[in-house]
Amino acid sequence: MTEVSDVFNIENQGTQTVEIDLDDDDVQAGVSFELPSDTTLSPGESLNVGVTVDTLNEDPEEGDGTLLISAEA
C-alpha cells in the first residue's frame, strides 16, 4: 500500500455549512481517497484529502478517471 496524506484541500468558501462527499466510482480499482471522519465544513473551514493506492493486490495503470466532489448544504 502506498499512502499519501494531504494531497489536496477542500475549503468551504460559501456562507452555509456543507457536508462533503466524494464519488470515486469512476476511479481505477485500488485507488481510494481518505477523508477525515468529520466531513462537515462551516464557512471558512477546510479539510485535507489523502490518497491510498493498493499496489499489492491491484495493478494500477495510467489512465483517466473521474473523482466527483460534492458539497451539500
GIFENPE-V747522 format. One record per residue. RES is the residue in one letter. PSI is psi in whole degrees, 0 to 359 (none if undefined). NEAR is the number of other C-alpha atoms within 12 Angstrom. D_LAST is the distance of its C-alpha to the last C-alpha in whole Angstrom. Layout:
RES,PSI,NEAR,D_LAST
RES,PSI,NEAR,D_LAST
//
This chain:
M,140,16,34
T,120,18,33
E,131,18,30
V,119,18,29
S,158,19,26
D,49,18,24
V,318,16,24
F,167,17,21
N,140,19,19
I,126,30,15
E,137,25,14
N,106,25,11
Q,8,15,12
G,197,17,10
T,358,13,10
Q,154,16,6
T,137,20,6
V,156,25,4
E,126,25,6
I,138,29,9
D,141,25,11
L,130,24,15
D,104,18,17
D,28,20,20
D,332,16,22
D,16,16,24
V,149,23,25
Q,147,23,29
A,139,23,30
G,355,23,30
V,125,30,28
S,156,28,25
F,135,31,22
E,117,26,21
L,155,27,18
P,164,21,18
S,328,13,18
D,111,17,15
T,20,27,12
T,126,25,9
L,125,27,10
S,163,23,10
P,131,19,11
G,346,16,14
E,159,22,14
S,166,26,15
L,154,28,16
N,144,24,19
V,132,27,20
G,167,22,23
V,137,25,25
T,133,25,28
V,122,24,31
D,97,20,33
T,0,17,36
L,318,13,38
N,348,12,37
E,164,16,36
D,75,14,37
P,139,21,35
E,163,15,36
E,141,10,35
G,174,10,33
D,154,11,30
G,169,16,26
T,128,14,23
L,119,18,20
L,121,15,16
I,125,21,14
S,152,18,10
A,117,24,7
E,127,17,4
A,none,17,0
//
